Amino acid sequence: METIPFDKREGYIWHNGDFILWNEAKFHIMSHGFHYASAVFEGIRAYDGQIFKLTEHSKRLINSGKDLDFKVPYSVEELNDACTAILKKNNLKNAYIRPLAWRGAEQMGVSAKNTKINTIIAAWEWPSYFSKAARKKGISLKTSKWHRPAPNCAPTSSKAVGLYMICTLSKHEAERAGYDDALMLDWRGQVAEGTGANIFLIKDGKIHTPIADCFLNGITRQTVIELAKNRGIEVEERAIMPDELQSFDEVFITGTAAEVTAVGKIDDIKYTVGSITQQLREDYENLVRGKYQKP
């Protein structure tokens, strides 16, 4: 992954409707979003100059804001135009795009009715979330002690920054143990997802994936389910318990950053990077680059 510190980069960031120099992008330290995690974001990718499923991401940013009881001050069309503009301004063709909306510093305390909603969009080159070597053999996951919260305990359908604190804790723990990422369970003890990606498990040619009822129903997740069904592969969304993990043949994760990445190991259980994973990874790569042909 890229090693240049994010506060030392060059280029431009779109900020509340204007372009500003990357290293001059600032917000006030007393912003509500910083103190109380009242912020939402998106992760989007551009391939060969085309932004993949941009409208879906812009809609989700706005809906995430609604889940946190604030209105993102831009329409879907305005966000789309801004994402396209920042890509062009930074002369990027293949890039990761990060919109973020947060409550400002006009009010301090739990209540935030009088705060202004700020929005930025940044874009940078980011070829792959995991290393080429890890993706080839399949990444390793370690089951985390942290669980995804129940939907009546947090706005779990949103892409809210506060929901990722336990992801950072989980990933750090996994990396210290020599793993690439963590597998998170939900509050019921069921298999949920990775720290930033949804999970799919394959047995006897059939794909199984957890029901997205307490974690983000990823746009890449929805895309891959459609790709699998186009190939006549059965996909069942259901509750999956940890003691079932040893019964699966293949495992992969999906996300805007992770794309389609094979999993070679969960804890001490090893998996094959099999034909279904490889086919769906190829289909996805063709789709995002405009080369996909429906079987």
KEKE-3310 file (N, C-alpha, C; in steps of 0.2 Angstrom, whole numbers, plus 5000, padded with zeros to 4 digits):
npx = (5004:5001:5014:5016:5014:4997:4996:5006:5005:5003:4993:4975:4960:4943:4933:4919:4913:4924:4940:4955:4972:4980:4988:4984:4972:4961:4952:4943:4949:4940:4928:4913:4912:4924:4925:4914:4911:4902:4900:4901:4906:4912:4919:4926:4930:4939:4942:4952:4948:4935:4922:4917:4900:4896:4884:4877:4885:4885:4872:4872:4880:4872:4861:4867:4871:4858:4854:4862:4856:4858:4859:4867:4874:4873:4867:4864:4868:4876:4886:4891:4896:4906:4915:4919:4925:4936:4944:4948:4955:4966:4972:4970:4967:4966:4960:4957:4943:4937:4924:4918:4908:4904:4900:4902:4911:4903:4895:4897:4896:4885:4873:4869:4863:4865:4876:4886:4886:4900:4909:4920:4930:4942:4955:4966:4980:4978:4982:4980:4972:4976:4992:5000:5006:4999:4986:4987:4989:4979:4972:4974:4964:4959:4949:4940:4939:4930:4913:4901:4889:4871:4857:4849:4857:4866:4869:4868:4867:4873:4887:4896:4908:4911:4908:4919:4929:4930:4934:4947:4953:4952:4958:4972:4974:4974:4984:4995:4996:5001:4992:4982:4970:4955:4941:4925:4912:4895:4883:4876:4885:4886:4894:4900:4907:4923:4935:4933:4926:4914:4910:4911:4907:4910:4903:4902:4900:4891:4887:4888:4883:4883:4868:4865:4861:4865:4877:4886:4878:4886:4891:4899:4897:4884:4885:4893:4885:4876:4884:4887:4875:4872:4880:4874:4876:4872:4866:4865:4859:4861:4861:4877:4887:4901:4907:4904:4914:4924:4919:4919:4924:4930:4934:4930:4932:4924:4924:4925:4938:4945:4941:4938:4944:4953:4952:4964:4965:4957:4959:4965:4961:4962:4960:4956:4961:4949:4940:4928:4930:4940:4934:4924:4931:4938:4927:4922:4933:4933:4921:4922:4930:4924:4923:4916:4906:4890:4887)
npy = (4994:5012:5023:5036:5049:5055:5069:5075:5075:5080:5090:5093:5096:5094:5106:5110:5115:5122:5121:5117:5118:5102:5101:5112:5109:5110:5108:5114:5111:5110:5104:5096:5084:5078:5077:5070:5060:5063:5061:5055:5045:5040:5027:5026:5020:5024:5019:5018:5031:5032:5032:5020:5015:5028:5036:5027:5027:5041:5043:5035:5041:5053:5046:5040:5052:5056:5046:5049:5060:5072:5083:5081:5094:5094:5089:5073:5074:5085:5080:5070:5077:5084:5074:5069:5081:5082:5072:5074:5087:5083:5075:5061:5044:5031:5028:5031:5037:5049:5055:5065:5070:5081:5087:5104:5116:5125:5122:5115:5100:5086:5088:5095:5103:5116:5116:5118:5108:5101:5097:5087:5081:5070:5063:5050:5040:5023:5008:4994:4987:4976:4968:4962:4949:4944:4944:4935:4922:4922:4931:4932:4929:4934:4930:4942:4949:4959:4964:4966:4979:4978:4983:4991:4998:5006:5016:5005:5003:5014:5022:5027:5036:5033:5019:5012:5012:5000:4992:4996:4993:4979:4976:4980:4971:4959:4961:4961:4948:4942:4941:4946:4953:4956:4945:4949:4945:4946:4954:4943:4933:4928:4925:4940:4951:4957:4969:4980:4975:4964:4947:4931:4914:4898:4882:4867:4872:4882:4898:4906:4919:4931:4938:4955:4963:4970:4977:4985:4984:4981:4990:4984:4971:4969:4970:4959:4948:4949:4947:4933:4927:4929:4920:4908:4904:4899:4909:4911:4920:4921:4916:4913:4903:4903:4890:4883:4887:4879:4870:4875:4877:4888:4905:4922:4940:4956:4973:4991:4995:4983:4976:4961:4949:4935:4923:4915:4909:4907:4910:4895:4888:4883:4888:4885:4894:4895:4890:4897:4909:4914:4916:4925:4936:4939:4942:4954:4963:4964:4970:4983:4989:4991:4980:4969:4955:4948:4932)
npz = (5000:4998:5004:5007:5018:5022:5025:5018:5004:4987:4976:4974:4984:4985:4993:5001:4989:4983:4975:4984:4989:4993:5004:5011:5016:5029:5045:5059:5075:5085:5079:5079:5072:5074:5088:5092:5082:5072:5058:5041:5027:5011:5000:4984:4968:4953:4937:4923:4921:4922:4934:4945:4948:4953:4956:4965:4976:4979:4983:4994:5003:5006:5011:5022:5030:5033:5042:5052:5057:5050:5035:5021:5012:4998:4982:4974:4960:4961:4970:4962:4951:4957:4961:4949:4945:4954:4951:4938:4940:4948:4938:4937:4933:4937:4952:4970:4978:4990:4998:5011:5024:5038:5054:5059:5069:5076:5087:5103:5112:5116:5109:5092:5084:5078:5071:5056:5041:5033:5018:5010:4996:4992:4981:4976:4970:4972:4970:4975:4990:4997:4997:4982:4983:4994:4989:4979:4985:4994:5007:5025:5039:5055:5068:5077:5093:5095:5091:5079:5081:5087:5077:5084:5092:5086:5071:5060:5046:5039:5033:5043:5052:5066:5067:5063:5072:5080:5070:5067:5079:5078:5066:5070:5080:5073:5064:5072:5076:5065:5054:5039:5040:5049:5055:5058:5070:5073:5085:5089:5088:5076:5060:5052:5044:5036:5041:5033:5023:5014:5016:5008:5006:5000:4996:4989:4976:4979:4984:5000:5011:5024:5030:5027:5040:5050:5047:5034:5018:5006:4991:4982:4986:4983:4969:4966:4969:4960:4948:4951:4950:4937:4931:4934:4947:4963:4976:4993:5006:5022:5040:5047:5056:5067:5069:5057:5048:5045:5036:5023:5006:4998:5001:5000:5000:4998:4992:4990:4991:4993:4982:4974:4983:4987:5001:5010:5022:5038:5054:5060:5049:5033:5016:4998:4984:4974:4958:4957:4965:4957:4945:4948:4952:4940:4932:4939:4938:4924:4923:4930:4922:4910:4901:4903:4898:4898:4903)
capx = (5000:5005:5017:5017:5009:4992:4996:5012:5003:5002:4986:4969:4954:4937:4931:4913:4912:4930:4946:4960:4978:4980:4992:4981:4965:4960:4946:4944:4950:4934:4923:4909:4913:4930:4924:4908:4911:4896:4903:4900:4911:4912:4925:4924:4935:4939:4946:4953:4945:4928:4920:4912:4894:4896:4878:4875:4889:4883:4866:4873:4883:4867:4857:4871:4870:4851:4855:4866:4852:4860:4858:4873:4871:4873:4862:4867:4871:4882:4892:4894:4900:4912:4919:4922:4930:4942:4948:4951:4959:4972:4974:4970:4963:4964:4961:4952:4940:4935:4920:4917:4904:4905:4897:4908:4913:4898:4892:4901:4892:4881:4868:4873:4858:4867:4882:4886:4888:4905:4910:4926:4931:4949:4956:4973:4981:4978:4981:4976:4971:4981:4998:4999:5007:4993:4980:4988:4988:4973:4974:4973:4959:4959:4943:4941:4935:4925:4908:4897:4883:4865:4855:4846:4863:4871:4866:4873:4866:4876:4894:4897:4915:4911:4907:4925:4933:4931:4937:4954:4956:4952:4964:4978:4975:4975:4991:5000:4996:5003:4987:4981:4964:4951:4935:4921:4906:4890:4881:4873:4890:4886:4899:4897:4911:4929:4935:4931:4924:4909:4913:4907:4910:4908:4903:4899:4898:4886:4889:4884:4885:4879:4863:4867:4856:4869:4883:4884:4876:4891:4889:4903:4894:4878:4887:4896:4880:4873:4888:4887:4868:4873:4884:4870:4879:4867:4869:4861:4860:4859:4865:4882:4890:4909:4908:4903:4919:4929:4916:4918:4930:4933:4931:4933:4929:4922:4923:4928:4945:4947:4938:4937:4950:4952:4954:4967:4965:4954:4962:4969:4957:4965:4955:4959:4959:4946:4938:4923:4933:4944:4930:4920:4936:4939:4921:4922:4938:4931:4915:4924:4934:4920:4925:4912:4900:4886:4887)
capy = (5000:5018:5025:5043:5052:5059:5076:5077:5074:5085:5090:5097:5093:5098:5107:5115:5118:5125:5117:5119:5113:5096:5102:5117:5106:5110:5109:5117:5106:5109:5102:5091:5077:5076:5075:5065:5056:5065:5061:5050:5045:5035:5025:5025:5019:5026:5014:5021:5038:5031:5031:5015:5016:5034:5038:5023:5030:5048:5042:5032:5046:5057:5042:5040:5058:5056:5041:5053:5066:5078:5084:5083:5100:5094:5084:5067:5076:5089:5076:5066:5082:5086:5068:5069:5086:5082:5067:5078:5092:5079:5072:5054:5040:5025:5032:5030:5044:5049:5060:5065:5075:5081:5093:5108:5118:5130:5120:5110:5096:5081:5091:5098:5106:5122:5115:5117:5102:5102:5091:5087:5075:5069:5057:5048:5033:5017:5002:4988:4987:4971:4967:4957:4942:4941:4943:4929:4916:4923:4934:4928:4933:4932:4932:4947:4949:4964:4961:4971:4980:4977:4989:4996:5001:5010:5016:5000:5004:5019:5022:5032:5035:5030:5012:5009:5012:4993:4989:4998:4989:4972:4975:4980:4965:4954:4962:4960:4941:4940:4941:4952:4957:4952:4943:4951:4942:4951:4954:4937:4928:4925:4928:4946:4953:4959:4976:4985:4971:4959:4940:4926:4907:4893:4875:4862:4876:4887:4904:4908:4925:4933:4943:4962:4966:4974:4979:4988:4980:4985:4991:4979:4965:4968:4969:4952:4944:4949:4943:4926:4925:4929:4914:4903:4901:4900:4913:4911:4925:4917:4916:4908:4902:4902:4883:4881:4890:4873:4866:4878:4876:4894:4911:4929:4946:4961:4980:4995:4995:4976:4973:4954:4946:4928:4922:4908:4906:4911:4907:4890:4885:4885:4887:4885:4900:4891:4892:4902:4915:4917:4918:4931:4941:4941:4946:4960:4967:4966:4975:4990:4992:4991:4974:4963:4953:4944:4925)
capz = (5000:4998:5011:5007:5023:5019:5026:5014:4997:4983:4972:4976:4987:4984:5000:5001:4983:4980:4975:4989:4989:4997:5011:5015:5018:5037:5048:5066:5080:5089:5075:5082:5069:5077:5095:5093:5077:5068:5051:5036:5021:5005:4996:4977:4964:4946:4933:4916:4920:4923:4941:4946:4952:4957:4958:4970:4981:4981:4986:5000:5007:5008:5016:5029:5033:5036:5047:5058:5058:5046:5028:5016:5008:4990:4979:4971:4954:4963:4972:4956:4947:4961:4961:4942:4944:4958:4947:4932:4943:4950:4933:4939:4929:4941:4959:4975:4979:4997:5000:5018:5027:5045:5058:5061:5076:5078:5093:5106:5116:5112:5104:5087:5079:5076:5067:5049:5038:5029:5014:5006:4992:4990:4977:4975:4967:4977:4966:4979:4997:5000:4992:4976:4985:4998:4985:4975:4989:4998:5013:5031:5043:5062:5071:5082:5100:5094:5087:5076:5086:5085:5073:5088:5096:5081:5064:5056:5039:5037:5032:5048:5054:5072:5067:5061:5078:5082:5064:5068:5084:5076:5062:5073:5084:5068:5061:5077:5076:5058:5049:5035:5042:5055:5053:5064:5071:5075:5092:5090:5087:5069:5055:5049:5038:5038:5044:5028:5017:5015:5016:5004:5008:4995:4997:4984:4971:4981:4988:5006:5013:5029:5029:5029:5044:5056:5044:5027:5012:5001:4984:4978:4988:4978:4962:4965:4970:4953:4944:4952:4948:4930:4929:4937:4953:4968:4981:4998:5011:5028:5046:5047:5063:5066:5068:5050:5044:5042:5030:5016:5001:4996:5004:4997:5003:4993:4994:4985:4992:4993:4976:4975:4986:4990:5008:5011:5029:5044:5060:5058:5044:5026:5010:4991:4980:4969:4952:4958:4967:4952:4940:4950:4952:4933:4930:4942:4935:4917:4924:4932:4916:4904:4897:4905:4894:4902:4900)
cpx = (5004:5008:5018:5012:5004:4992:5002:5011:5002:4995:4981:4964:4948:4934:4925:4912:4918:4935:4952:4966:4978:4983:4989:4974:4965:4953:4947:4944:4944:4927:4919:4910:4919:4929:4919:4907:4904:4899:4902:4904:4909:4918:4923:4930:4934:4944:4946:4949:4938:4926:4915:4906:4894:4890:4876:4879:4887:4876:4867:4876:4877:4863:4861:4871:4863:4851:4858:4862:4855:4859:4864:4871:4872:4869:4867:4871:4877:4888:4895:4898:4907:4917:4923:4927:4936:4947:4952:4956:4966:4975:4975:4965:4961:4966:4956:4949:4936:4931:4919:4913:4903:4902:4903:4908:4909:4895:4896:4896:4888:4876:4872:4868:4860:4873:4881:4889:4893:4906:4916:4926:4938:4950:4964:4974:4982:4977:4978:4977:4976:4987:4996:5001:5002:4987:4980:4987:4982:4975:4972:4969:4960:4953:4944:4937:4930:4920:4904:4891:4876:4862:4851:4851:4867:4867:4870:4872:4869:4884:4897:4904:4916:4911:4914:4930:4935:4935:4945:4957:4956:4957:4971:4979:4977:4982:4997:5001:4999:4998:4986:4975:4961:4944:4931:4914:4901:4888:4878:4878:4890:4892:4896:4901:4918:4929:4933:4928:4919:4912:4908:4911:4906:4909:4899:4896:4893:4889:4885:4887:4880:4873:4865:4862:4859:4875:4881:4883:4880:4889:4893:4900:4888:4880:4890:4890:4876:4877:4888:4880:4868:4876:4880:4872:4874:4870:4863:4863:4857:4863:4870:4886:4897:4910:4907:4909:4923:4925:4916:4925:4934:4930:4934:4929:4928:4922:4926:4935:4948:4946:4936:4943:4949:4955:4957:4967:4961:4956:4966:4966:4960:4959:4959:4956:4956:4944:4933:4925:4936:4940:4926:4925:4938:4933:4921:4927:4936:4925:4917:4928:4930:4921:4920:4906:4897:4886:4881)
cpy = (5006:5020:5032:5046:5056:5066:5079:5076:5080:5084:5094:5092:5097:5099:5112:5119:5121:5120:5121:5115:5108:5098:5108:5115:5106:5110:5111:5111:5105:5107:5096:5084:5074:5073:5070:5061:5057:5066:5055:5050:5040:5033:5023:5024:5022:5021:5017:5027:5037:5029:5026:5016:5022:5036:5034:5026:5037:5047:5039:5037:5051:5053:5041:5046:5058:5051:5044:5059:5072:5078:5085:5088:5100:5088:5078:5070:5081:5085:5072:5071:5084:5080:5068:5075:5085:5077:5070:5083:5089:5075:5064:5050:5034:5028:5029:5037:5043:5055:5059:5071:5075:5087:5097:5110:5124:5129:5115:5106:5091:5083:5095:5101:5112:5122:5115:5111:5104:5096:5092:5081:5075:5063:5056:5041:5028:5011:4996:4989:4982:4970:4961:4950:4939:4940:4936:4922:4916:4926:4930:4932:4930:4934:4936:4946:4954:4962:4967:4972:4979:4983:4994:4999:5006:5010:5012:5000:5009:5018:5028:5031:5031:5022:5009:5009:5004:4989:4990:4994:4982:4971:4975:4974:4959:4954:4960:4952:4938:4939:4947:4957:4953:4950:4945:4947:4948:4950:4947:4931:4925:4929:4934:4948:4954:4966:4981:4981:4966:4952:4936:4919:4902:4886:4872:4867:4881:4892:4905:4915:4928:4938:4950:4966:4970:4977:4982:4983:4983:4985:4986:4972:4964:4967:4962:4947:4943:4946:4936:4923:4925:4923:4907:4900:4903:4904:4913:4916:4922:4918:4911:4908:4901:4894:4880:4883:4884:4869:4869:4877:4882:4900:4917:4934:4951:4968:4984:4995:4988:4973:4966:4951:4940:4928:4915:4905:4911:4907:4902:4886:4887:4883:4888:4891:4897:4894:4898:4909:4918:4920:4925:4937:4944:4945:4953:4965:4969:4971:4982:4993:4992:4986:4968:4962:4947:4937:4923)
cpz = (5000:5004:5012:5013:5020:5020:5022:5007:4993:4979:4975:4980:4986:4991:4999:4995:4979:4980:4980:4988:4994:5004:5014:5017:5026:5039:5056:5071:5084:5085:5079:5079:5072:5084:5096:5087:5073:5061:5047:5030:5016:5003:4989:4973:4956:4943:4926:4915:4921:4931:4942:4950:4956:4960:4965:4977:4984:4985:4993:5005:5010:5013:5023:5033:5037:5042:5054:5059:5055:5039:5025:5012:5001:4988:4976:4965:4956:4966:4966:4952:4951:4961:4954:4942:4948:4954:4942:4935:4945:4944:4934:4934:4933:4948:4963:4977:4986:4998:5008:5020:5034:5048:5060:5068:5079:5085:5096:5112:5112:5107:5099:5082:5076:5072:5059:5046:5032:5024:5010:5001:4990:4985:4976:4972:4973:4973:4969:4986:5000:4995:4987:4979:4990:4994:4981:4979:4993:5004:5019:5035:5050:5065:5077:5088:5099:5089:5084:5080:5083:5082:5078:5093:5092:5075:5059:5049:5035:5036:5037:5051:5061:5072:5065:5066:5080:5076:5065:5073:5082:5071:5065:5077:5079:5065:5066:5078:5070:5053:5045:5038:5047:5052:5059:5064:5073:5082:5094:5090:5080:5065:5052:5043:5040:5041:5040:5022:5019:5014:5012:5005:5003:4997:4992:4978:4972:4985:4994:5008:5019:5027:5032:5033:5050:5053:5037:5022:5007:4994:4980:4980:4983:4971:4961:4965:4963:4948:4945:4949:4940:4927:4932:4943:4959:4974:4987:5004:5017:5034:5046:5053:5062:5066:5062:5046:5041:5037:5023:5012:4999:5000:5000:5000:4997:4996:4989:4985:4990:4986:4977:4977:4989:4997:5008:5017:5034:5050:5058:5052:5037:5021:5003:4988:4973:4963:4952:4960:4961:4946:4941:4950:4945:4931:4933:4939:4928:4918:4925:4926:4910:4899:4898:4899:4898:4899:4897)
residu = (MET:GLU:THR:ILE:PRO:PHE:ASP:LYS:ARG:GLU:GLY:TYR:ILE:TRP:HIS:ASN:GLY:ASP:PHE:ILE:LEU:TRP:ASN:GLU:ALA:LYS:PHE:HIS:ILE:MET:SER:HIS:GLY:PHE:HIS:TYR:ALA:SER:ALA:VAL:PHE:GLU:GLY:ILE:ARG:ALA:TYR:ASP:GLY:GLN:ILE:PHE:LYS:LEU:THR:GLU:HIS:SER:LYS:ARG:LEU:ILE:ASN:SER:GLY:LYS:ASP:LEU:ASP:PHE:LYS:VAL:PRO:TYR:SER:VAL:GLU:GLU:LEU:ASN:ASP:ALA:CYS:THR:ALA:ILE:LEU:LYS:LYS:ASN:ASN:LEU:LYS:ASN:ALA:TYR:ILE:ARG:PRO:LEU:ALA:TRP:ARG:GLY:ALA:GLU:GLN:MET:GLY:VAL:SER:ALA:LYS:ASN:THR:LYS:ILE:ASN:THR:ILE:ILE:ALA:ALA:TRP:GLU:TRP:PRO:SER:TYR:PHE:SER:LYS:ALA:ALA:ARG:LYS:LYS:GLY:ILE:SER:LEU:LYS:THR:SER:LYS:TRP:HIS:ARG:PRO:ALA:PRO:ASN:CYS:ALA:PRO:THR:SER:SER:LYS:ALA:VAL:GLY:LEU:TYR:MET:ILE:CYS:THR:LEU:SER:LYS:HIS:GLU:ALA:GLU:ARG:ALA:GLY:TYR:ASP:ASP:ALA:LEU:MET:LEU:ASP:TRP:ARG:GLY:GLN:VAL:ALA:GLU:GLY:THR:GLY:ALA:ASN:ILE:PHE:LEU:ILE:LYS:ASP:GLY:LYS:ILE:HIS:THR:PRO:ILE:ALA:ASP:CYS:PHE:LEU:ASN:GLY:ILE:THR:ARG:GLN:THR:VAL:ILE:GLU:LEU:ALA:LYS:ASN:ARG:GLY:ILE:GLU:VAL:GLU:GLU:ARG:ALA:ILE:MET:PRO:ASP:GLU:LEU:GLN:SER:PHE:ASP:GLU:VAL:PHE:ILE:THR:GLY:THR:ALA:ALA:GLU:VAL:THR:ALA:VAL:GLY:LYS:ILE:ASP:ASP:ILE:LYS:TYR:THR:VAL:GLY:SER:ILE:THR:GLN:GLN:LEU:ARG:GLU:ASP:TYR:GLU:ASN:LEU:VAL:ARG:GLY:LYS:TYR:GLN:LYS:PRO)
# end
